[in-house]
């Protein structure tokens, strides 16, 4: 449909039709699961609202959605199709590693492939929009939703956000198997005070603009069709009613012209924030801010028509919002084919197919981070007696909190994966402990997780594990967070593994010091005790459908781990929020001068995280040479080439991710001690070496200056090239203007 035809359609629609296009409801209204009485009626929904609603959340399946679409369009006065939306975060039925784990791959192009596969499975199941990627910058591991981000660095987040948008949307939304991406949560949602979900956000204007906005901008520049508002306040105003944030910054400055959708009931929450007195004022604030779709409150549908008639809201605001929604439907090709890719036959053909599983296995392997490997205990020698112990040995619980669409029956356990790939006469397998203590109950997305073992059963499990550990040469201890311990609404002040698993670790360490910990989590954890007791730690996050096979590939050396931390692992929770790209202070802590009291430091713990951003080991070792610059100065139109030689000094082929950081020594606004500006992955045979060249231009030197513009300033810069953010391998150059 042409733009002119869309405008003609808009002009022909009644005010009620236009307003209800701006309302989103759940699929339960259409399949008989929910009736418009009781709680839903209290939310502001009537049967007429539902019959005219513009989009649906929470339903899936080609047969179901085609039926809903057909029945809806037959009743609609203008036969306008519905949009079907769902949280397809890190996969549909084929689940990839959680986004934080994908960030550890330092391979955005791989995440683009994963998003493309997720889009394919979702689209044949009838879906049109995913609420992903989440590109909120995260620095506080107490916040459970760090699992949905790709980490603490604006540059890395930007690359991954753009890649995921491209993967979901393809070259055109009309293409087969393309779905619309929704960048979220705008804005600053990843910085809740005290790490508590839904909390207020306190960011300076400079920090907000320079560190938090760039990754959203990258998604917009990549063509994201939607943006979602965040629950938090920005400068004291809830984002969903924040006209300056949405009209001035998002629309005008960042040039976003797509659909802006609220998060779940976020318009209503402006009342609870104390920003709006009632639902009518909430409707005014949100529509004036430019929020096009009200997700699941009925505030728009119950108020906007009358408010237009009373002159409290200009109808032009309704028209512009409705037109953006119609454009999205048109861009997806729904006016020509309201069912788009929905196809029951293709659902069976594509979902969980071998090609998709193979990609999930590759993505999982590349996400693993080897944090420690004393005495080269990994890779495992399968001739040795190995005891696989821990609640994750026989668990299919590898998918992550947002993978509620997937089915655990499609996931292989670690036990099964070992038996599938290796002769296991020398191996024993036992649970050792429950995943959680008996006093812990977890809930999320209709699930509930609570252990029901008796004290006697727990003691029997523990004794069995201790005996297996005593008889083994090596213990592989598969422990960590339950998948419902991270994700939305899972803020924790204690970011250690469950106590019952800590007790298991302690007992095993008493009888066997050759411990390899395979650590599962949706966030960085406080792993000081694990670090003391284990000779090796392999961080595997929540690795997805093919996670177990990928873990076994890595443990036995079929695959050499290459992941790097996208988010620092704190020494303890007292450090958070902690991140590598911090500012120096007037009294910076100097290594080796711990007795100098009057410095910016803790008295009882280190300043540095236990494992920093960019860190990750390999089964081989690498040396990086000093940096050679082809010149020591440049002007604004020039460039500098920085060259290092990296050599594989170990005994097996491996991949190293060389990271380039820059430090602006003196500027009109204080600059971080280091900022990631580029990285390159290099795969080398044993003894092989290779020259790696990075090109630095004036663009990499720009920042938000004292004058509020993005520009570079003349002066001296340090350049660092190394294996992680703590590298001291540096050289200097001067920018002349």
N, C-alpha and C positions, 0 to 999 in steps of 0.2 A: 504494500500500500504506500502511495506517495505521501509526502508531508502534507500536501494540500488536502488529500483525502482524509488524513488523520484530523486535520483542523476542521474539515466539514463534519466529520463524525462527532468531534467534540461539541461543535455548535448545535448539533441535533440532539445531543443528550440532555436529559433533564438534570436539574440541580441534584436531585437524589441519586441519579446514576453516577454523576461525577464524584460526589462526595463518597459514595460507597466503593468506588474504585480505589479510594485511598484507605480502605479498611481491609485488614488481613484477619482471617479466621482459621481455625483448625479444620482439618478434614473430617473430624468427628461430627461436625454439623451436617455433612453431606452423606455419611454412610450409616447414620442412625445411632452412632455411639454417644452423641450429645444432642439433647433437645434444648430448644431456646426457652427454657424455664429455669427457675431457681437461680443458682450462681451465675449462669451465663446471661440471664436476663438482667441480673444486678450489674453485670459488666457493661450493660448498655446495648446488647445485641437484641434485635428483633428478627422475626422470620424474614421480613422484607430486607433488612440489612444483609442477612446471610445470602439471600437470593441474588443480591446485587454486588456482593463483596468482590473486590478485584483480584485477590490472591489468597492462597491457602498454604498453611504451614503444617508440617508434621505428618503428611500422608505420602505413601510411596507405593510402587508396584504398577506396572503398565496396565494391567486389567482394571485395577481400582481407579486409577487416575483417568483413564479413558472414559470410564463409566461416569465419574463425577463431571468431567468436562462436557460430555455429551448432554447429560441431564441439565447441567447449569446453562449451557448455551441455548438450549431449546426454550428455557424460561426467560432468558434475558431479553429485554426489549430490543437491543441492538445486536444480540448474538455475539457479544464480545467475549473472547476466551479468558479463562482464568490463568494466572501464573501459579505454578506449583514450586514451593521453596522448601528447603531442608538443610540442616547442618551436615554437609558432607565435608568433614574437616580433613582427615588424613586417609581418605578412602571411603568407598561405599560398602560393598560386601568384601572385596579384596582390600584389606587394611594395611596401609603402609606405616612406617614408624611415625610416632607423634611428631608434630612440626618441630619441636625443640630438638628432637633427635635428627630430623632432616637437616636442621641448621648445622649439626655436627659434621655432616658430610662435606661442608664447604663446596658443594656442587649444586648450584641452583638449577642447572640444566637437568639434573636428575629429578629434582622436585617438580620441574615442569612436566616431565614424562609421567610422574606419579599423578599429578593433577589431571593430566589428559586421560589417563586410565580411569580415575575416579569419575570424571565427567562422562566418559563413555558408559560406565555401568549405571550411573545415575540417570543419564538421558534415556537409555533404553527402558528404564524403569519409570519413565514419565515425568521426570523432574526438569525444571527449567532454570532454577537459581540455587546456588549454594551460598551459605553464609560463611564464606572463607575467601581469601586468607585473613587470619588475624595477624596483624603486623605491629601490635603494640610493643613498644620497647619495654624490656623487663630487666629489672636490676635487683629484685627482692624475691628470694626463693620462698618466702613465707606465703606468697600469693600463688594459689594452686593453678591459676590459669597460665602460668609461665609455660606450661606444656604446649599451649597452642601457638606460642610465639616462636620465632627462630633465634631469639636471644637478646643480648645486651648491647649489641653494636648497631648503630644506625645504618652504616654502609652495608653490612651483611644482611640485615633485615630488608633493606631496600632491594637488594638483588633477588632475594628469595620471594618477596612480595610480588615483584614484577613477573618473575618466572612462573609463579603459581597462577597469576591472573592469565598469563598467556596460555598456560596449560589447560585451564578450565575453559577459556573462551575460544581458543583456536584462532584462526585468521578472521572468522566472521561468526557471529552468533547464529546465523542461519545455517552454518555448516552442520553436517551430520555429527552428532555426539558432542556438540559444544553446549555448554551451559554458562549462564551469566555468573560472574564472580562478584562478591560483595566484600569490599575492604572494610575491616572493622578493627577496633571500635573507636570512632572518632569523637573525642580525641583525648589522649593521655591516660587511657584506662589502665595501662600497665604500671602506673605509679601510685597505687592506692596507699594512703597513709597507714603506716604500721603493717602493710602487706595484707590488709583485711579487705576481702572482696566487697564491692559495691561502696567502698568508703570514699571519702572526699579525696581530692588530689590537690596538692600544693606544689606548684611548679612556677618558677620565675618565667617571665615572658621570654627571656633569652634561652633558657634551658628547654622550654616547651617548643620554641620555634626551631632551634638548631638541632636538637637531639631527638625529639619525639615526632615532629611533623614530616621529616624526610621520607620515611618508609611509606607513610600514607600517600605522599606525593608520587612516589615511585609506582604505586599501584594505580593511581589515577592516570599517570602518564602512560602506563601500559594499556589503558583503555577500560579499566574496571567499570562495569555497567551500573553497579550500586555501591553505596557507602552506608554503613550502619552507624547510628549514633551510639554513644557510650552512656553508661549509667551515672557516671561521676559528674561532679561540678568542675567547671573551668573558670578560674577567677571568680569563684563564688556563685556561679550561675550553672544550673544543670545543663549539660550539653544539649539535651533534647529540646530545650527551650531557649537556647543561646543564639540569638540572632547574629551577634558579632562573629561567633565561631562558625556558624553555618552559612550565613549570607556573605559576610565580608571575607573570612579566611578561606573557607572551603569553596564557595562558588566563585567569588571575584578573584582572590589571589591565587588559589590553587587550580582554578579553571575547571572545576568539576561540573559537568552538565548532565549527569545521570540521575538515577532515582536515589533519594535519601530515605532510608527506612529506619524507624525506631527499633531499638532492641525491645525485647519482650516487656510489654507494659511500661516502657520507659516514659511515655507521655504522662501516664497516671502518676508515676513516681515523682514528677515535678511538684505534686501536691505534698507528698510526704517529705520532700526536701525542705518544704516551707517556702517555696518559690511561688507557687500558685495557690490561691484560696480554695478553688474548687475545680471540677471537671471542665466547666465552661472556660475558665481562665486558662486552664492547661491546653485546651484546644486552640485558643487564640495564640498563646505563646509558641506552641509547636508549629502551627501553620505559618505564622509570621516568620519563624526561623527557617522555614522552607522544608520541613519534614513532610515528605510526600505520602508515606504509608505509616499508619498506626497499627503496630503489631499487637493484636490481641487485647484491646481494652474497650473498644466501642465508643471511645470518647469522640472521635471524629464523626462517626455515623449518627450519634445521638444529638450532637450539638451544632455542627457546621451549617446545616441547611437553614435552621432558624436564625442563626447568627448572621448569615448573609442577608436574609429577608429583613432582619432588624437593623441592618446597616452596621453591625459590629465588626464584620469582616468583609473585605472586598472580594467579589466573585472572581476577580482576576487571579487571586491567590489559589483558589480552587482550580481554576482553569490551567494554570501553569503546572500544578502538581499532577493533575489528571493527564495532561498532555505528555508529561515525562513518562508516566506509567504506560500510556498507550504506545509511546515510541519504543519502550523496552519490549512490549509484546510484539510490536511490528518488527523490531530488529531481530527478534527470535524467529520470525516467520510464522507466528501463531495465527495471524488472520488468514493466511493461505492454508496452513496445516495446524490446526489447534492441538493435535496430538504429537506434533513434532516427531521425535524419535521413539516414542513409546511403542514397544514391540515385545509381546510375550515370548516369541520364539527367540529373539535376539537376547532377551534376558537370560535364557537358559544357555545360549551359545557363548556369551561374553563374560557373564559374571563368574568370577573365580576360575577363569580359564587358565590354562598352563602358562600362556604368555604373561598374564597379569600376575600370577603367582611368582614367576621367575623374576619379574621386576621388583616385586615386594621383597624377595629374598636378597636381591642385589642392593636395594635401598637400605635394608636392615643392616647388612654387613658394613656398608659404607658409613653408617651412623654410629657404629660402636667406637668407643674411646677407651684405649688401653691406658689406664691411669698409673699403673704400677706393674713391674714385672721383675722382681728380684730373682737372681740366680737363673734367669731365663727359664723359669718354671713353665711358661707357655712358649710355644705350643706344647700340648700334652703328648707324652710318649704313650701310645696305646698299649705298649707291652707292660706298662706298670699297672699296679693295682689301683684303680681309681674309684673313690666313693663319691657318688653324686648325691648330695644331701641338701635339703631345704624345701620350703613350701612351694617353690617354683619348679621343682623337678617334675612333678606330675600335674602342673597347672596349665590350663588353656587360657589363663587370665592375662593374655599378652597384648591386648588390643588398645588400651587407653580409654579414658572416661567417655570421650565423645563418640566412640564406635558402637553406639547402641543399635545401629542398623545391622551390624554383623552378628554372626552366630559363632559362639565358642566351639561348637562341634566341628567347624571348619579349620580349627587351629590344632597343629600337632604339638604335643608336649616335648619337653627337653628329653625326657626318658625315651619316648618313641623315636625321636630324631637320632639319638645316639644308637639305638638298636637298629635303625634303618641303615645307617651309614657305616657302622663299625662293629666288628666282632666284640661282643661285650662279656666274654667269659671272665675278664679281669675287672669287670665293673660291678658295683652294687648301687642300688638306688633306694633311698628312703626319704621320707618327708621331714623328719626331725622335729618339726614344730608346726602349729597352725600358722596361717598367714597373719592372723590378728589375735590379740588377747581376747579372752572371753568377755571382757567388759567393754569391748569396742563394737559399735554398730555403725555401719556406713550406709548411706542412702544416696541414690542419684538416678535420675531419669527412669523412675519406676522400679529400680532395682534396690535390693537390700542385701547387705553382706554382714553376717554375724557368725562367729564360730560357735559350734555347739559341742565341742569335745569336753569330756569330763577330765578332772585332774589326773585320774588314773590313765586315761588314754594319752594325755599329753606326756606324762612321765614315761609311758611305754615307748612312744615315738622318740623321745629324747634318748633313752637308753639304747634303743636300736641304732640310732645315728652315731652315738658315741662308740659303740662296739664296731660299727662299720668303719669309722674314722681310725680307730686303733689298728685295725687290720689292713688299712690302705697305705699306699705310698704317698698318694696325693688326694686331697679332698677338694672337690668342686662344690662350693657352697652357693646355691642359687637362692638369693634372698633379696628383699627390698620392699618398697611400698606396694600395697594393693592398688589396683588400677583406680579404685574409687577414692583413694586418698589424695589424688591430684585431679585437677579439672575445676570447673566452675563451683564456687561456694565451698572450697576445700582449703581455706586459709589455715595455716598451722604455725603456732609459735615454736613447736618442737618439730624440727625437720630431720629427725633421725629415723632409722628403720624401727618398726614396731618392737616393743620391749621383749616380747616373747621370742623374736628372732635374734635380738641381741644376746639373750640368755643362751640360745643355741650356739651362736658364734663363740661365746665364752667357753662353753663346755667342750666344743670341738677343739678349740685352741689349746686346751689343757692336755690333749692326748695326741695332737698332730699339728706340727708347725707348718707343714706344706699345704697351705690353704690358698686356693684360687677362688676369689669371690666373683661371681657373676651377679652384677648389681642391677636390679630393675627399679626404675623410678620415673616419675613424670616431672621431676624438678631436681635441681642440685640439692644434695643432702649434706648434713653434717656427718662425715664419715671418719672422724678422727679415730674412733676405736677400731673400725674396720681397717683403717690404714695401718694401725699398730700391729694387728694380729694376722693380716693376710700378706702373703708374699706377692700376690698378683691381684689386681682389681680390673675387671673388664666391665665398663659401664655400658649397659645395653638398652637403657631407657625402657619404654614400652614399645616393643619392636614390630608388632603387627602379626598378620596372618602367617607369614613365613619366618617369624622370629626364631623359632626353635632350630630350624634347619640352619639358619644363618649363624646362630650361636655355635652350633656344632662345627660348622665349616671353619669358624674362627678359632675355637678352642683347640682343634686338632691340626691347625696349620694349613688347611686348604686355602684359607684366605688370611692375609696379613692385615691386621687392623690399621686404619689410616685416619680415623675420625679425630676431630679437634673440638674442644669444648666451645660451644657457642655462648656459654654463660658460666661465670666463675663459680667454682665450688667453694663456699666459705669455710674458713677454719671452724667457725661455730656461728650460731644464729645471731650472736652479739655483733657480728660484723655487718649484717645486712641492713640496708641495701649496699651491696659491694659490686664494683665493676672496675675494669682495668683502666678505662679512659677517664679517670678522675682528674680534678684540678690539683696542682701543687698548692701549697699554702705558704704563708710567710715564714713558717717554721716547719719545713718538711722533715719527716723522719729520714735519717741517714743510716743506711745499713751499717751495723757494727758499732753504732753509737747509742746503744740502748740505755746507757746510764745517764745520757743527757736528758734530764727530766723534762725540760721545757721545749718539747717537740710535739708535733701532732702524731701521737701514738697511743696505743693501749698499754697499760701497765701489766696486764695479765694474759694477753694473747698477742699473737703477731698482727701486724697491720695487713700483711698480704693474705689473700685467700689461700686455702690449702692447695687448690689447683686452679690456675688462672685461665682466663679466656685464651683460646687458641692452643691450649695444651693438649698433647696426645702423643703417646709413644707408639713404637712399631716393634715387630719382632727382630728387625734389624736396627742398625744405628746409622746416623747421618752426621756429617760434618759440613758446616757452612763457612765459607771463606770470609775474609774481610771484604767490605764493600768497596768496589771501585766505581768512581763517578767519572763520566767522560768529560765533565767540566764542573767547576765549583761555583758557578753562578749562572743565572739566566734572567731574561727579562720576561715580560708578560706574554710575548708571542713565541718564546722559545721553549725548550724542553731539556731535561737532563736524563741521561740513561744511567741507571744504577745496576751494576752487574755483580753477581756473586757466583761462586762455583760451589755446587752441592755434590757431595760424594757419599755413596753408600759404603760404609766402613764395616758392615756386618756380613753375615753369611747367607742371607736370602734376599730375594727381590722384595722391594718395598716401595711405598709411596709416601713422600713427604709433602706437606703443604707449607710452602714458604710464604711468609706474611710480611707485608711492607707497612710500616707505621711511620707517621710523620709527627714531629713536634715543632710547633711555632714557638720559638724561644721567647720572644717579646712582642706583644700585640696590644691593640687598644682595648681588647677584652681578654681576660685570662684564658689561655688555651689548655686543653687536656695534656697530660704528660705524654700521651701517645694516642694516635688515632689511626685505625686501620684504613688504608687507602687502596690496597690491592692485595691479591694473593695468587699464587700459581702452584698447581699440583704437578709434582715431578715423580715419575716412576723409574727406578734404577735397578739394574742387576747388581749383584755383589761386586764391589770394587769399581763399579762404573761411576763416573762423574760427569756433570753437565753444567754448562754455563747458563745461568738464568738472568734475563735482563728485564728490568722494570722501567717503564717510561713515566717520568713525572712532568706534568705540565702545570701551568699556573692555576688551572681549574681545581686541582687537588689541594691547593693552598688557600682556597676561599673559605670564609666563615662569616657568621653574622657579626658584623663590626659594631663598634660603639654607636655608629650612626644608624644602625638598624638595616643595613644593606648587606647583601652577600658580595664580598669582595676579598681580594688578597691585599696584604700590606707588605711593603718592602722590609727586608730584614733577614736575619739568619734563621735557618731551619736545620733541624736534625732529622736524619732519615735512619730508620732501623729496619733491618731485614733479618729474620730469624724464624725459629720453629714455634714460637709462641709470643704472647704479649709481654713477657718478662725479658725478652732478648735485650742484651746490651751491645749487640753488634751494630755499630753506628758510624755514620759519616755526616759531614755538614756541607751546606751550600748556602748561597745568598741569592735572594730575589731582589733584583734592581728594578726601579721604576723611574 
